[in-house]
């Protein structure tokens, strides 16, 4: 039983692959924070019609949608990656953890600054 619990905890800590059927227009996102992770610049944004904290990454042709974070209200971020080409990078080292921590910081700053 303990092996099963350990497996479930490890599995729950991994980010999830996601497909976004109706992604937000990136230029419509209100950017609430940014972070440099492993030499990549990420921006965190919100959009009224798409209730997630969206994550974009700088690319040669402009920002690209990396994914989104949920669970921030409960201080338990879940990372959802919709750029499947970025999957190997996300799983390398502690990149996913760094993104979740940066997303949580951006969310807290947004709530503090926007909600007073």
C-alpha positions as CSV (number, residue, x, y, z in Angstrom):
1,X,0.0,0.0,0.0
2,X,2.9,2.4,0.8
3,X,4.3,1.8,-2.7
4,X,1.0,2.8,-4.2
5,X,0.8,6.0,-2.2
6,X,4.4,6.9,-3.1
7,X,3.6,6.3,-6.8
8,X,0.4,8.4,-6.6
9,X,2.3,11.3,-4.9
10,X,5.1,11.2,-7.5
11,X,2.6,11.1,-10.4
12,X,0.6,14.0,-8.9
13,X,3.7,16.1,-8.8
14,X,4.3,15.9,-12.5
15,X,2.9,18.5,-14.9
16,X,0.2,17.3,-17.3
17,X,0.0,17.5,-21.0
18,X,-3.0,19.5,-22.2
19,X,-4.7,20.4,-25.4
20,X,-6.4,23.8,-25.3
21,X,-9.4,23.8,-27.7
22,X,-10.0,27.5,-27.6
23,X,-6.7,29.2,-26.4
24,X,-6.8,32.9,-25.6
25,X,-5.4,35.4,-28.1
26,X,-1.9,36.0,-26.6
27,X,-2.1,39.8,-27.4
28,X,-5.3,40.0,-25.3
29,X,-3.6,38.6,-22.1
30,X,-3.1,41.0,-19.3
31,X,0.5,40.2,-18.2
32,X,0.7,40.0,-14.4
33,X,4.2,38.7,-14.0
34,X,7.3,37.3,-15.6
35,X,10.2,35.1,-14.8
36,X,13.4,33.9,-16.4
37,X,13.8,30.1,-16.0
38,X,16.7,28.3,-17.5
39,X,17.5,31.3,-19.8
40,X,13.9,31.4,-21.1
41,X,11.7,34.3,-20.5
42,X,8.2,33.4,-19.4
43,X,5.2,35.7,-19.0
44,X,2.1,35.0,-16.9
45,X,-1.1,36.5,-18.0
46,X,-4.9,36.5,-17.3
47,X,-7.8,36.9,-19.6
48,X,-11.4,37.4,-18.5
49,X,-12.9,34.8,-20.9
50,X,-10.3,32.1,-20.1
51,X,-10.0,31.6,-16.3
52,X,-6.5,30.3,-15.9
53,X,-3.1,31.9,-15.3
54,X,-1.7,31.5,-18.8
55,X,2.0,31.0,-19.5
56,X,3.8,32.2,-22.6
57,X,7.4,31.7,-23.6
58,X,9.5,34.0,-25.9
59,X,10.1,32.5,-29.3
60,X,11.8,33.8,-32.4
61,X,8.4,34.7,-34.0
62,X,6.9,36.2,-30.9
63,X,5.4,34.7,-27.7
64,X,4.1,31.2,-27.9
65,X,1.6,29.6,-25.5
66,X,3.4,27.2,-23.2
67,X,0.5,26.3,-21.0
68,X,-1.5,27.3,-18.0
69,X,-1.6,26.9,-14.2
70,X,-4.6,26.0,-12.1
71,X,-5.0,25.5,-8.4
72,X,-3.4,28.8,-7.5
73,X,-6.2,30.0,-5.3
74,X,-5.5,26.9,-3.0
75,X,-1.7,27.4,-3.1
76,X,-1.5,24.1,-4.9
77,X,-0.4,24.9,-8.5
78,X,-1.0,22.4,-11.2
79,X,1.0,22.9,-14.4
80,X,-0.7,22.1,-17.7
81,X,1.6,22.1,-20.8
82,X,0.0,22.6,-24.2
83,X,3.2,23.1,-26.1
84,X,4.2,19.5,-26.4
85,X,7.5,20.3,-28.1
86,X,8.5,21.9,-24.8
87,X,7.8,18.7,-22.8
88,X,11.4,17.4,-22.6
89,X,12.5,20.8,-21.3
90,X,9.7,20.9,-18.8
91,X,10.7,17.5,-17.4
92,X,14.4,18.3,-17.2
93,X,15.7,19.0,-13.7
94,X,13.4,21.1,-11.6
95,X,12.0,23.3,-14.5
96,X,8.4,22.4,-13.8
97,X,8.8,23.2,-10.1
98,X,10.4,26.6,-10.9
99,X,7.5,27.4,-13.3
100,X,4.9,26.5,-10.7
101,X,6.7,28.6,-8.0
102,X,7.0,31.6,-10.4
103,X,3.3,31.2,-11.4
104,X,2.3,31.2,-7.7
105,X,4.4,34.4,-7.1
106,X,2.8,36.1,-10.1
107,X,-0.7,35.1,-8.9
108,X,-0.1,36.3,-5.4
109,X,1.3,39.6,-6.7
110,X,-1.7,40.0,-8.9
111,X,-4.1,39.4,-6.1
112,X,-2.3,41.8,-3.8
113,X,-1.9,44.5,-6.4
114,X,-5.2,44.2,-8.2
115,X,-7.5,43.3,-5.3
116,X,-5.9,45.5,-2.8
